[in-house]
């Protein structure tokens, strides 16, 4: 097959891809084999495609968002009540810290609701937001709103708008039962990141990868991410062997390492483990090291969490991370929240055009030594958003 021309960092405007969303299933790690062919032939066209995609996504992203200008200082005195998917995930914590700093810069009050990722806690968080008379509730980085519908109905009855951020794929609408309960969303290019993660394994194994994908199916974007990865392998790597295993978020610290060790023992040819979120990669590396396969089994992932970027710099297991500028994500969330709070027309499809950047051993030092949450992406988003919001504060 012919290789398409390299795209820009955000891989054009993301295509609409279906993502099957699953409810919380407290599952033990289980495996499923993908439909990818195990033909051992080197698919040179697929490797060429993968290499071009990685190259195109390895540069500083441009700011392309063109939202209607408004005065963000109108959020001064408002209370933003933020409920993260889990306060135990470093990526989420970094995004929320950036959001809090930006909200305070423009005079708003930010309340962070610490929780460990259960629907019971998140429902209680909504009730606390209601009792504290919040002006907006943000469900951040993967909260599954379909599991807390009664609480969302209480927020609706109390007149408090809800914003869901970084939970659904760009191009997707909110689930039907959430549409009357959620005022706005900010989407993310999950599937584009998924394809890049698959492309890296294709490139590095020269089209002959023996790959294990690790997912957490209870997190809304997960099923769509896995599907996009499998489609990329199916289309561009006929010689790749791909399996999928599920480890719920609550079990990352206790089960990912042992899952990786078991996978290596049962498949001596395994050469790449692809956790779909990079906070999982810390435990993947521990599993590879414990199995004595450093140098043979590698990992790559998505998010750009500083602690993971550090092991990319210093270690031999992590070879690539697809980063998102966490401060840029915070700017996108505050932009949409500001529109809700100031009665400015929202971004109806939730696409704030937040970008991706591939970090490898070759360019990871651009993120700092040690890496910082929002370093290595340029600062086009700052001047871009400040222009939309009026004079910089």
N, C-alpha and C positions, 0 to 999 in steps of 0.2 A: 504494500500500500504506500501511497505517497505521503510524505511528511508535511503537515500544515506549517505555514509560516509561524514563527514564534509570536506569541501574543504579549501584550503589556502585562504589568504586574498583576492587575486585577482580572486578567484573562478576559478582556472585553467586558461588556455588561453581562453579568451572570445569566446563563440560560435557565429556564424553568425546568427543574427536575423534581419528580415526585419523591417524597420521603415518607415512608411508613412510620408512623409514630406509635410507640408502644407505651403501655402503662408500666407502673412500677412492678417488677417481677423480681422478688428477692431470690435470685437463682444462684446456684453453685455454678462454677465455671463449666461451660459445656462447649462442645466443638461442632462445627458444621463445615463441610468442604464446599468450596465455591465451584462454579461451573467452568472455571478456567481450565483450558486444556493443559495436559502435562507433556505435550510435544516438546522434545528436548532441542529442537532446532532453534538456532539463534535468529530471532526475528529482528533483522537489522533495521527494517523500517520502523518497528516499534521502539527500538533503542534510540534511533535518530529523533523520533517524535518526542520521546521522554526527555532526551538531552536538551532539545530546543525549548521545551516548556520550562525546565529548571533554569536554563540560562535567562529566559525572558522574565522570570520571577525573582531574579537575584539582584535587582537594582532598586534604588530608592523609589518608592511609589510617588505618583503625582496626586495632587488634590483635584478631583473632578466633580465633586458634589456641587450642585447648583440650587440650593434651597432658597425659598423666598426670604429676603432679608427681614429681620425684626430686631427689636431692642431687647437683648437678653437681660439688661438690668431690671426689667420688669419682674424678674423672679425674686428680687430682694424682699426679704421678710417671709417668703414662702417656706414650707417645710417639706422636704423630700424624704420619704421613708423608704429605704432600700432593703430589699429582702433578697440576698444572694442564694444561688442554688446550694452552695455549701461553703461555709467559712473555713473549711479545712483544705481547700484547694488554692495553692499559691497564686495561680493565674487570676482567679476570681478576686482574691484579696487585693492584688495589685491594681486591677481595673477599678474596683470600688474606692480604693484610696485616692486614685487620680480623680474619680468623679466627685468625691467629697471635697478635695482641694479646689476643684473648678467651681463647684456650687458655692462654696464659701467666698471665693474670689468675686462672685457676682451677688453676694449678699444673702444667699439662701441658707437655710439650716438643713443639715444632712443628718439623718438618723440611720445608723447601720444596725440592722437586726441580725445578730450573730446566731447561726444555727448550723446543724450538722447535716442538713439536706433531706429531712423527712417532711412529707406533706403535713403531718400533724404540727410540726414546728412552724412551717410556713403559713398554715392557717392561723395559728396563734399570733404570728407576726402581723397578719392583716388585721386581726382584732385589736392588737396593740396600736397599729396605725390609726384605726378608727377612734380608739379611746384618746389618742393623743392629737386628734384633729389634724392629721396630716393633710397637705394640699395635693399630694400625688403619691402613689405607691409604685415603686419600681420593682418588678420581678426580674432579677438579673442573672445572666449567664446560665441559662438552662433550666430554670424553674418550670416544671410541668404544670401549667395552669389547669389542665383538664382534671388534675387530681385534687384540686382545691376549689372547685366550682362553688360550693355553698359559701365559702369565705368570700369569694369574689362577688357573689350576689349581695353579701352584707356590705361590702365596700361600695357597690353600686347604689344600694339603698341609702347609704350615708352620704352619697354625693361626692365620693372621692374617686377621681380617675385613676386608672391603672395603666402602666406602661410595661410591656414585656420587651426586654433587650437581649440580643445575642442568643436567641433560642431557636429561631426558625430560619430556614434557608432563604436567601434572597430570591425573590420571585414567587414565594409561597404566600398564600393568604393564611390568616389565623384559622385554627380549627373552628368549625361552625358554631360549636357551643360557647366558644370564647368571644366570638365577634360582638355580641351585645354587651359583654362585660368588660372589654378591654378598649381603652381609648386610643391606643397607638402601639406600634411596635418598632423596634430597630432590628433589622435582619442582619445576617452574616453570610459570607461566601463559604459555607462549610463544604459544599461539594467540590468547589474549585480547589480548596486545600486538600481534600481527600484525593483528588486526582494527582496533585503534585506529590503527595506522599507515595502513591503507587508508582508514579513516574520515576521517583528517586530509586526505588528498589529495582525497577526495570533497568534503569541506566547502570546502576552499580553492579548488578548481577549479569549484565550483558544479555538480558532476555531469558535467563535460565533460573530465576529466583525460586527458592523454596521458602514460602512466606507464611507467617502467622499474624493475623490481624486480631488485636484485642479490643473489644468494645465494651460499653456499658449501656445496655439496651434500654434502661429506664429513663435515660436522659433524652429529651425530645429529638435533638438532631442526629443521634447516634445511628439509627437504622438507615437514614438517608446517606450518611457519611460512608457507612460500610457498602451500601449499594453502589455508590459512585466509585469507590475504590475497586470493587469487583468488576464493574463495567470497564474501567480503565485497563485492568489486567486482561479481561476477556478480549478487548479490542486490540490491545497493543503488545500482548505478551503471551503468545501461544505456547511458549516453553515454560511458563511459570506455573508452579503448584501453590495454591492458596487455600489456607484454612482460616476459620473464624472461631474465636472463643469469647465467651461473655464473662466479665467480672463486674458485678455491681459496684458503684462508687464507694459504698460503705465497706467493701471488702478489698479495696486496692492495697492497703498497707499489709494485709494479712494473706492475700491469696495470689497476687500477680507474680511475685517472685517464685513461689512454688509451682504455679501454672507454667511459667517459662521453663523452669528446670525440668518438669515432666515432659513438656513438648520437645525439649532438646534430647532427652533420653529416648523418647519414642520415635524421634525422627533425626537421626544423626546428620542428615544433609541440610537441616534447617539453617538458613543463612540470614534471614531478616525477620525481625519481630516489629510489627507496626501498630503500636498503641494509638488509638485515634485522638487522644488528648495527651499532651506531653507531660502533665503531672503524673501520668502513669509510668513514664519512661524511667523515673528514678528507681522504681521497683523492678522494671524490666532489666535494667543494668545490674541490679543486685542478683537477679536470677541467673543472668548470663555468667556473671563472675563466679557465683556459687557452683555453677555447672562446669566451671573450668574451660569455658569456650570463648573467652575474650580473644578477639582477633579472628574468630570464625563466624560468630553470630553478632550481627549489628542491629541497631534500631534507629528509626527516624520517626518524627511525629509532627504535631501541629499545635501552636499557640504562642510559642516564644517566651515561655516562662523563664525568668532570669536564672533560677537554680538549674534548670535543664540546659540552658545555653552555656552555663559554666561547665557542666560535664561534657558538653560538646567541645568546648575549648580544651579541656584538660584530659579527657578520657579517650578510650579506644573503642567503646561500644556505641555511643551516640555519634552519628555521622551527619545528620541534617535535622533542622527544625524549621518548620514553616511558621514564621512569626507574624503576630498581629501587634501593632503598636497599641499598648494598653491605654496610654493617654489618649490616643486617637479614638479608641472605642469609647472612652469616657466622654470625649467631646461630642461624639455622635449621640450618645445617650442624653447628655445635657441639652443638646440642640433640640431633640424631639420632645424632651420633658419641658423645655422652655416654651416650645410652641403650644403645648397643652396648657401650661400655666398662664400664658399671656393671651390666650384665645387667638393665636396665629394659626393659619391653616397648617395642619400637620403634613408630614411626608406620608401620603396615603399608603404607599406600598412598603414603607419602612426602610427603603434602600438609601442609606446614607453613604453608600459607596466606600465603605471601609476596605482597605486593601490588604494584601498579603506580601510577605517578602521571605524568600528562601535564604536561610543561613547555613553555611557549611564551614568546614575547617578553614576554607580560604577567605571567608569574609566575616566570620563571627566576631572578630576583634572590633569591627565597626560598632558593635553593641556595647563596647566598653570592656575593661578588664578589672574586676569582674563585670559581666553584663548588667546593664540597668534596664528597668522595665520598658522604657520608651526611647532608648537610644539606638541609633543605627538605621533609622527610617527617614532621616531628614526632618524638616519642620514645616513642610508645605501646609499641613493641616492647621497649624496655629494661625498663620496669616489668612488662610482661606476662611476659617470659621469666624475669626475676629472681624473680617470684612462683612460677613453675613450678619453678625450680631451688632455691628456698630463699632464705635471706638473701643480699642482694647482697654481693659480695666487694669 
